Amino acid sequence: MESPRYYSHVLIIGSGLAGCSAALTLADQGYDVSLLTPLESLDGGNSEKAQGGIVFSTNKEDQRALEKDMYIAGHRYNFGKAVRFLATQGGEAVQKMLVDRLHVPFDKDPEHPERWDFTLEGGHSAPRIVHCADYTGEAIMEALHAAILRHPRVRVLTQRSAVDLITTEHHATTTSYRYHLRNQCVGAYVLNNKTLQVEPHLADLTVLATGGVGQVYLHSTNCPWAVGTGISMAQRAGVRIANMEFVQFHPTSLFHRDQPRSLITEAMRGEGAHLINKKGEAFMPRYDGRGDLAPRDIVAQSIVSEMLATGADHVFLDTTHMHCDVQERFPTVYESCKKIGIDIRTQPIPVVPAAHYFCGGVLVDQRGRTTLDRLYAVGECSCTGIHGANRLASTSLLEALLWGVSAGNDIAGVLAGRDNVSPRVLESIPDWESTGNEHNDDPALVAQDWVSIRHIMWNYVGIMRTEARLRRAFADLRDLSEHLHDFYRHTPLSEELVRLFHGCQTAYLITQAALRNKRSLGCHHRDE
Ligand SMILES: Cc1cc2nc3c(=O)[nH]c(=O)nc-3n(C[C@H](O)[C@H](O)[C@H](O)COP(=O)(O)OP(=O)(O)OC[C@H]3O[C@@H](n4cnc5c(N)ncnc54)[C@H](O)[C@@H]3O)c2cc1C
């Protein structure tokens, strides 16, 4: 059966905050957009998981202080132009898109209801974060998705998993394109998860908004599709990627064999909770004089060392002697622990560090342009340079919003100038050639490959990295990658295979970058 061919002016891959902000910016200016998501609805990204809030800085003095805070968190490995752009333009994006356009109900100060309830987070020198209780991401995405679904100019295509970018150099069949110096992105090959056909989605401009990479690790707070799909596609198309070694880990996530990891807030340690090992010993003072209140990366490293020393797969957070009513102060944690049969008033919480945020990705400028013509990248899959070697809390939602809006505006300018891909180029793009007919996508094989990738990444390319561990990971992932390439060629595509293929390549790229960078910096820790 012939697969349908789609064409749109703008193709956006991913329906999180970054992709939807770009889509709405364009649609509001009268441009048609196609928005792809792998699930049955627009939900399912990391954006709706965000709890803490989003930076909202509007006065010049605070913006200068914000820049300074970002440099400190990022170990001065940040890109100055991008940091300044976020600090000076971010407030306007929050005001225009989230407050004026979407009416997101951010909390107000109970004593001064005309003001926002600005809160403070680790690394910030002033309270400048707005929030909706502890479900900020959910509140933002509910309003944004509703606006997208109502908009006549946005065509939402669900159950679509992007497989590969289409470029003139790699795919155009007309001989003359092989001799063009300028390679261009003209869309993507996309798996329809329902029909299992790979559809060419042709476009004048393509935006990658596919989110983070956390799921290539054994423990992660991220959504299931956070396997670096945009980064892996971009790399195959020859696009420049950067800072791939910088994976931020959160020290405490809830450990349970059958449940996804959820965050256990660091504020609990601030209020007297202690980390203990399986023998009930408080181990943090052995690693750092500041004990449980040591910085995030030191706590995460200490937990891993303790797990290795005791042979345990998790440690515990003892919340039974805290100086507050733990149920009232931490209702979200109380409820998620209760669901797995733990009463945090009387029992310690099993916890483990988890991959949380990715600072690297597809290199972009302030407009979201990549090194490949007609290709943009926004949000967590991109590397704007604002985070440097580590992220300052609550700047990532703002980065996704601001770069989504900025890319949307830039694309609107390109379309207004009628700079479309020529019909001859589009005609010269072939349908996807499906060579695979050996139905061997045995779920046991896919599951085992994921177990291998996640354990390799956790044990060798995790919180503490050594040359020997990284070399071992490099060799193992290279073999697995080759094996998967073969598998991919002989097996018809499925959603699981697409995700596995992207994830394996992302893991390999992180490992390569970590091996190359011999210097400990920010969240890249070499333990030699
Ligand atoms: C538990 C948690 C708490 C957080 N708390 C905060 C916070 O308080 N403040 C803050 O600033 N940041 C926070 N973050 C980080 C922040 O949520 C993310 O950085 C941000 O939401 C990323 O937005 P995004 O649009 O780039 O990606 P996402 O929201 O993850 O969206 C990516 C989209 O791409 C889709 N996709 C992926 N691959 C494909 C494919 N091949 N084809 C089609 N679609 C695809 C996904 O399904 C998804 O729709 C938190 C993250 C987590 C996990």
The ligand as a Gaussian input file, in Angstrom:
#p B3LYP/6-31G(d) Opt

LIG

0 1
 C       10.070000      15.858000      36.914000
 C       10.539000      17.123000      36.231000
 C       10.398000      18.348000      36.869000
 C       10.837000      19.546000      36.230000
 N       10.629000      20.738000      36.856000
 C       10.993000      21.893000      36.206000
 C       10.702000      23.167000      36.784000
 O       10.105000      23.261000      37.853000
 N       11.094000      24.291000      36.087000
 C       11.753000      24.222000      34.889000
 O       12.084000      25.274000      34.315000
 N       12.008000      23.013000      34.316000
 C       11.635000      21.854000      34.932000
 N       11.887000      20.653000      34.336000
 C       12.490000      20.628000      32.984000
 C       11.445000      21.061000      31.928000
 O       10.219000      20.442000      32.227000
 C       11.877000      20.666000      30.520000
 O       13.180000      21.067000      30.275000
 C       10.981000      21.314000      29.440000
 O        9.648000      21.085000      29.742000
 C       11.308000      20.762000      28.063000
 O       10.309000      21.140000      27.145000
 P       10.360000      20.595000      25.653000
 O        9.178000      21.139000      24.936000
 O       11.687000      20.828000      25.081000
 O       10.237000      18.995000      25.814000
 P        9.015000      18.067000      26.236000
 O        8.006000      18.778000      27.043000
 O        9.600000      16.835000      26.824000
 O        8.319000      17.708000      24.841000
 C        8.941000      16.875000      23.895000
 C        7.876000      16.358000      22.945000
 O        8.482000      15.659000      21.849000
 C        7.761000      14.457000      21.605000
 N        8.648000      13.558000      20.864000
 C        9.807000      12.986000      21.277000
 N       10.329000      12.235000      20.295000
 C        9.483000      12.331000      19.237000
 C        9.482000      11.764000      17.926000
 N       10.476000      10.974000      17.483000
 N        8.456000      12.069000      17.093000
 C        7.443000      12.889000      17.499000
 N        7.414000      13.459000      18.719000
 C        8.425000      13.172000      19.580000
 C        7.368000      14.024000      23.004000
 O        6.355000      13.065000      22.999000
 C        6.906000      15.366000      23.585000
 O        5.628000      15.688000      23.133000
 C       11.452000      19.471000      34.955000
 C       11.601000      18.229000      34.319000
 C       11.153000      17.072000      34.943000
 C       11.320000      15.756000      34.228000

